[in-house]
Structures are given as C-alpha cells and as structure tokens.
Amino acid sequence: MVPFAYTAVADPISAIRRAADGTGVEFIAGGTDMLQLLQEGVRAPVELVDINGIGFDDISVAVDGVRIGAMARLADVADDVTIRERVPVVAEALQESASPQVRNMATVGGNLLQRTRCLYFRDPTTPCNKREPGSGCSALEGQNRINAILGGSPYCFAAYPGDFAVALIAADAEVIVAGAAGERTILVENLHRLPGDTPEIETVLRPDDLITAIWIPLSAAGRRSHYLKVRDRATFEWALVSAAVSLGFDGDQVLEARVAVGGVGTKPWRLRHVEDMLVNQRLDRDLARQAGERAAVGAEPRGQNAFKVPLLKKTVERALLRVGGFSAGDAP
C-alpha cells in the first residue's frame, strides 16, 4: 500500500474544497470497496478525505418523491418502509447486494461509484487500460467470463458490477451532486460513461464533485416492479446478469415501462428498445418471451462470456413474468 495523507471533514464544503485544491484527492465513506483497492495496489491517492462526518444520511419523503442522503447505509435504505412499499425494485436490489455486514457499512453514494470486478483491473501485475491507460486490455484474449457483452470497446469491456444503480434507472432516479461550481442533478442512467478509448474515466463527475443525495420520484411508485439477480452462488456475489423491471398498467395493458440490466454492460444498461415493444401491449408469456429475446440485441460476446447472451434473454423474460403476476410455474 502506498502511503497517503488522511483528512476527516465535518461538512460537504470542506470536502469539496479539499478535492478542488489538487489532484490525487479521493473521498472515503463506508470504504468497503476503497479499502480493497488500496490493499490490492489498484488505487494510490495522495490524500483520502473521510466524509463520514458530513451528515446526509437521512431518508425523507415529500409529496413528489423520496430523497435518500448519499451517506445512508445500504441496509437502512433496504429496510425503509417507504422504499419497500413504494419502490420495491430498489429495496430488492439492495437486499441482493453483498452481505449483511457490507450493507451495514456501505453508503448508497459510494455504492454507485464502485469499481469493476474485472480480474485484470484488480491485478496490478497485468495490463489494464482502465487502471493504466494505454497499457492494453488483458481480458480481450484472457479470462473474460464476467465481462460485459454490451457497451464494450477494443480498449475495455469490463462490466459494471452494482445492483443499486440498475434498480435506480428503473425508478427514474437522479443523483444530486455538489461541487465547486454549485449543485446539479444527473439522471442515474447518465451518471456512468461508456469506456470508448478512455475507460479510465468512468463517470461524468468532476474530481471535486460530491454526491449528496439520490432522488426517486414517486411517479415511479405507482408502477409494479421487481429486481431479479442471477449469480454463481446465492449470497455475497456479483451478478452475472440482473434485470430491474418497472411497469405501469391499465388493467393488463402496459402504459409505461422501464427495463434496466446489470452484469452485462460496461455501465448500468437501460433497454429502451425493450420498453418500446412493451408499451400499449398486453403483457403475457408470449410478449415476455419476445421482449427477452430482444434484450440481447446489440450484444457482442467475447470468448468465455458468450453464455450471458441466452442468460440475459431468460432473466429479462422471468423478471417481466414476475411483474406481470405469473406464478413461478409459468416462468421459464
């Protein structure tokens, strides 16, 4: 581990100023991902700024939405009555994340910014464009079973690993960001960037930007939703494929649809073309199957991750059937 300075701050303005003063400054809150990256030698900040004292850990309900402070712990949000009742897709995604111990420590803001689990990103002895720009992508010809089939480039096709961001896209959520230039909001679906030829730049955030809250509009609360996660083992594992589905109905006809998937994209991936085929249609098993088939349009498997294509199709189909009220026996 490379030595670094450590500073604890008590308010967001102090945190932003520390980050704006120079390069190599990074924030730490729950630290569940950061500490691993420090130990593995993947990250070497000049200074870590501890933001645990800045507040922003409340969950508040307004007439038009729910505001979740960025410092709220995953477990507290997953257990919140309003979240569980009004936007179950978010609660389900959090309950499927990591382990109870990690959920008690990790913050929702930090969770959105977690780094990929690509084997080569986590191994400093191997080339990785995301970790060391211009060094090459070892996964192209190497161990790429867990890597992305959507949104990749010749420079990187590391999969975004999180559950929470995928569910937030299905809930039309925004992040509220404070920085030296002031406060702004960003749709969660626009927070992360495609790798292109600069995979080391993962989000649209500036170095001095600090996520202060997540806003979920309660217009999404009238929809029926579900989060389905497929993984190698039942607990404490990242998704091979996941699907977050949120549908608004008039009787059995779909009026509006949000479908996002995880484990398969270089960023949390929204399937707008699947949403379009669902709207104004009656959801039945046949439509769910067709939508599942369409979910894989544009997929570019490489070597060991080709199994994700049929798995993605079935995962989206099963999630739609669940939201549609079909019994387990009706699902594939």
N, C-alpha and C positions, 0 to 999 in steps of 0.2 A: 504494500500500500504506500502510495506517495504521500509525504507529509502535506498538510494543508492547514490553513487558518480556520478558526471556528468562531462565529459570532451569533449570539442569540438576540433577537429583536422582539420588541413588545407591541409594535404597531406596523401596519402594512406600508406606511410611508417610509419608515426606516428600512424595511426590506427592499423596497423599490430603489431607494437611493443607493443602498449597498451594491445592488446589481447594476445600476446605471453608472457607477464610478469606474468600472473596468471590466475586462474580460476575465473569464475563469471563475466567476462567482455563480454558485448554484444554490437553490433553496432545498432544504430538507424538512420534512414534516414527520410522517409516520416512519419513513426510512426503510420500509420493507423491501423495496427494490433497490434503492440507492446504496444501502449497506452491502448488498450482494455485489453490485457493480464496483464499489470501492475495493472490496476484498479480492475480486477477480482481476483487478487492474484495468478494468474497462473504462472507468471514469477517473480523472485525476484533476479535480477542481483546485484552484488556487485558494478559494475560500468557500466554506459551507456556511450558509446563513440559516439558522434554525428559526422557523416561523411558527413554532407551536404556541407561542405566547400572543399571537395577534388576534385571537378570537375567531370569528366566522365559523363557529361550529354548531350553529342553531339550524333548526328546520322550522320554517314559518309558512303558514297557509294564508293566502289572500283570496279575494273574490275570484280572481282570474288565473291563479296558479300557485305553485309551491316553490319556495326559494330554499335551496339547500346550501348552507355555508360550505365553502370548499374544504374547511378543516374538520367537517363532520366525519366521523368514522364510518366505515362501510357497515359495520354491524348495527349501528344506531339508525342508519337510513333504512336498512333492510327490515328492521323491526318497527319502523314508524307506522302507525295505524293508517294515516292518510295515504302514504305511499303504497302500502299493501292493498288498500281498498280501491284507490283511485287509479293508480298506475302499476298494476301488479307485474307488468313486464320488467319494470325497474327493480322491484323487490326480489323477483325470482332470479334475475341476473346476478344481483349481489349475493344472494344466498348460495348461488352456484360458484362463487368466486373463492379461490384459495381455500383457507382453513379458518375455523373459528378464531384461532389465535391471531392470524394475519388480519382478519376482518376487524378485530378489536383494536388494531394498531393503525392500519392503513387509512388514509384520508381519501375522500372522493376526488378532490382536486389532483392529488398525486396519482391516483389510480388511472385517471385519464391520460397521464403522461408516461405511463410505464413503458419500458423499452422491450424490444422484441426478444423472443426466446431462441432465435436462430442460433444454432450451435457455434457458428463461426464468429458471430458478433460477441459471444460470451467467452471466446478463446483468443486471448491477445497474441498467441503464437501463430495464428493463421491470418491470411489476407482477408480483409473485410472493408468494403467501400463505406459502409455505414459508420464503422468505428475509425477507420483511417482512410479518408478519401483518396482515391487513385490507386489503392493497393490491389484492387481486384475483388471479385466475388467468388469465394471458395465453394459456395453452395451450388453454383451452376453445374459443376461436374462432381459434386460431393454429396454429403448427407443432406438431403433436402426434403425428407418426408413431411416435416411440419411446416414447410414454407408455403408461400401464397400461390394461388392459381389465378388471382385477379389483381390487376394493377401493377404487375411487376415490370422491370426493365432489365436490359443487359447489365446494369450496374448493381441491381439489388432486387430480390423478390422475397425478402424477409416478411413474415406475416405479423400483423399487429395482434397481440395476444389477449387483449382485455375483453371482458364481458360487459362491463358497465356502459361503455361508450356505445356499444351496439344497441343496447336497450334504450339509451337516451335518444338515439336517432329515431327509433320507432315512436318515441314520445314527443317528437318535435322540440327537443330541449335545446337551450342555449347556455353557453358559459359567459359569465360576466368577468371581465378582465380589467385590472387596474395597472397602469404603467405611468412612466414619466410624462407621457403625452395625454394622460387622462384615462377615463373609463370608457369601455366599449363592450358590445355584446357580439358573440360569434356563435352561429349555429354549430352544434356539436358535429354535424356532418361535414362542416367546412373547417374544423379545427386542425385535422391532420392533412399532410401533403402526400401526394404520390412521390415515389423515390426519384423518377426521372434520372437525370445524370448527377443529382445532388442528394443522394439518400441520407446523408448525414443531417440534413435539415428536415425534421420530421413533422413540425407543426408550423402554423402561421404566427406563432407567438414571437415577440421580440425578447432579447435577453433580460430586459427589466420588467417584463410582463408578469403579473401575478394573478392567477385565477382566484377570485374571491367568492364566487357563488355559481350555482347551477340553477337555472330557471326552467321549470316544467309547466307549460301552460295547461290549465285544467280543461281546455278544449279537447285535449287528448284523453281526459279521464272518462269521457263518455264512450270510448271505444273499448272493445274486448281485446285483450292482449295476452300473449304468452311468450316466454323465453325457453327455448329448447337447446340444450348443450350436449354435444356428443364428444366423448373423450376416451382416452385409453383406460382410465380407471375411474372409479366412482367419485372420488374426492381428491381435493388438492391437486388438480391437474388442469392444464390449459386446454382450450377447445381445439379439437381437430376441425370441427365445423359447429357453428351455432347459428340459430335463427331467432330474431326478435320480430314478432308479428303483432300489429295493432290494426284492428278493423272496426270501422263504424258501420252499423247495419240499419236498414229499414226493413223489418221483418227478416227474411232470409236473403235480402239483396244487399250487396256491399255498396255503401255510399262513398267511403273513403278508405284508403289502405296505406299502411306504412310497413315495409318489409326491409329489414337490415340483417346482414350476416357477418359472422366473425370467424376467425381461424383460417379464412380462405383469401383474405385481401391484405394488401400492404398497408391498408388503413381500414377502419370500420367501414363496411361496404353497404351502401343503400341500393336496393334493386328496384329502381324506378320502372323498368320495363315490366317487371312482375306486378307491381302495383297497378300499372295501367291496364293490364289484362284482367284484373280482379274487379275494378270499379264498374258499377252498374251491372254486375253479373250475380247470379245466384250461386252461392258457394256450396258445392257438393264435392263428392270424392273425385269426380272426373276433372272438375276445374282445379282442385288442389293438385292433382297429378300433373296436369298441363302446366300449371304455374311452377311446380317443382322442376319439371323438365326445362322450362325457360330460365330458371335461376342460374343455370350454368352457361348461358350464352356469353361468349367472350372469354371463357376460361382458357388458360394456357398452362397446362400441367407440364412439369419438367421432371422426368425420371420417376423418383420414388413417391412423389405426391399426386400421381395420377388418380389414386383411389379417392381423392377428395371430390372429384367431379361427380360420380354417382352418389357419394355420401351427401354432398350439398343438395342434390336434387331431392333425395329422400328426406333430408332434415327439414327443408322448406315445406315439403308436402305434409309431413307429420305435424309441423307447427300450425299450418293452416287448418288441418283437420281438427286439431285440439281447440283452436279458437272458434271453429265452426260448430263445436259441440258434439262432434262424433265420438263414439266410445272407443276405447283402446282397441277393441276387436275390429273396428273399421279402419284403423290406421295400418299402413304398410309395415 
